[in-house]
Amino acid sequence: MCPLNGLGNILGLYTSACSDVMRDVLHYFLIHDMTIEEKHKQIVV
């Protein structure tokens, strides 16, 4: 039971860390796209 419990904790930590990284990556790309659109608008105007 102990090894399985430890494995569950490790998997839980891994999935939470992975979701945090994915959120940061999505946030970065969203901000990056917004800045590109803003620059494009400035160039057009």
Distance bins in CASP14 RR format, pairs under 12 A and 6 or more apart:
PFRMAT RR
TARGET T0000
AUTHOR 0000-0000-0000
RMODE 2
METHOD distances of the structure
MODEL  1
1 7 0 0 0 0 0 1 0 0 0 0 0
1 8 0 0 0 0 0 1 0 0 0 0 0
2 8 0 0 0 0 0 1 0 0 0 0 0
2 9 0 0 0 0 0 1 0 0 0 0 0
3 9 0 0 0 0 0 1 0 0 0 0 0
3 10 0 0 0 0 0 1 0 0 0 0 0
4 10 0 0 0 0 0 1 0 0 0 0 0
4 11 0 0 0 0 0 1 0 0 0 0 0
5 11 0 0 0 0 0 1 0 0 0 0 0
5 12 0 0 0 0 0 1 0 0 0 0 0
6 12 0 0 0 0 1 0 0 0 0 0 0
6 13 0 0 0 0 1 0 0 0 0 0 0
6 14 0 0 0 0 0 1 0 0 0 0 0
7 13 0 0 0 0 0 1 0 0 0 0 0
7 14 0 0 0 0 0 1 0 0 0 0 0
8 14 0 0 0 0 1 0 0 0 0 0 0
8 15 0 0 0 0 1 0 0 0 0 0 0
8 16 0 0 0 0 0 1 0 0 0 0 0
9 15 0 0 0 0 0 1 0 0 0 0 0
9 16 0 0 0 0 0 1 0 0 0 0 0
10 16 0 0 0 0 0 1 0 0 0 0 0
10 17 0 0 0 0 0 1 0 0 0 0 0
11 17 0 0 0 0 0 1 0 0 0 0 0
11 18 0 0 0 0 0 1 0 0 0 0 0
12 18 0 0 0 0 1 0 0 0 0 0 0
12 19 0 0 0 0 1 0 0 0 0 0 0
12 20 0 0 0 0 0 1 0 0 0 0 0
13 19 0 0 0 0 0 1 0 0 0 0 0
13 20 0 0 0 0 0 1 0 0 0 0 0
14 20 0 0 0 0 0 1 0 0 0 0 0
14 21 0 0 0 0 0 1 0 0 0 0 0
15 21 0 0 0 0 0 1 0 0 0 0 0
15 22 0 0 0 0 0 1 0 0 0 0 0
16 22 0 0 0 0 0 1 0 0 0 0 0
16 23 0 0 0 0 0 1 0 0 0 0 0
17 23 0 0 0 0 0 1 0 0 0 0 0
17 24 0 0 0 0 0 1 0 0 0 0 0
18 24 0 0 0 0 0 1 0 0 0 0 0
18 25 0 0 0 0 0 1 0 0 0 0 0
19 25 0 0 0 0 0 1 0 0 0 0 0
19 26 0 0 0 0 0 1 0 0 0 0 0
20 26 0 0 0 0 0 1 0 0 0 0 0
20 27 0 0 0 0 0 1 0 0 0 0 0
21 27 0 0 0 0 0 1 0 0 0 0 0
21 28 0 0 0 0 0 1 0 0 0 0 0
22 28 0 0 0 0 0 1 0 0 0 0 0
22 29 0 0 0 0 0 1 0 0 0 0 0
23 29 0 0 0 0 0 1 0 0 0 0 0
23 30 0 0 0 0 0 1 0 0 0 0 0
24 30 0 0 0 0 0 1 0 0 0 0 0
24 31 0 0 0 0 0 1 0 0 0 0 0
25 31 0 0 0 0 0 1 0 0 0 0 0
25 32 0 0 0 0 0 1 0 0 0 0 0
26 32 0 0 0 0 0 1 0 0 0 0 0
26 33 0 0 0 0 0 1 0 0 0 0 0
27 33 0 0 0 0 0 1 0 0 0 0 0
27 34 0 0 0 0 0 1 0 0 0 0 0
28 34 0 0 0 0 0 1 0 0 0 0 0
28 35 0 0 0 0 0 1 0 0 0 0 0
29 35 0 0 0 0 0 1 0 0 0 0 0
29 36 0 0 0 0 0 1 0 0 0 0 0
30 36 0 0 0 0 0 1 0 0 0 0 0
30 37 0 0 0 0 0 1 0 0 0 0 0
31 37 0 0 0 0 0 1 0 0 0 0 0
31 38 0 0 0 0 0 1 0 0 0 0 0
32 38 0 0 0 0 0 1 0 0 0 0 0
32 39 0 0 0 0 0 1 0 0 0 0 0
33 39 0 0 0 0 0 1 0 0 0 0 0
33 40 0 0 0 0 0 1 0 0 0 0 0
34 40 0 0 0 0 0 1 0 0 0 0 0
34 41 0 0 0 0 0 1 0 0 0 0 0
35 41 0 0 0 0 0 1 0 0 0 0 0
35 42 0 0 0 0 0 1 0 0 0 0 0
36 42 0 0 0 0 0 1 0 0 0 0 0
36 43 0 0 0 0 0 1 0 0 0 0 0
37 43 0 0 0 0 0 1 0 0 0 0 0
37 44 0 0 0 0 0 1 0 0 0 0 0
38 44 0 0 0 0 0 1 0 0 0 0 0
38 45 0 0 0 0 0 1 0 0 0 0 0
39 45 0 0 0 0 0 1 0 0 0 0 0
END
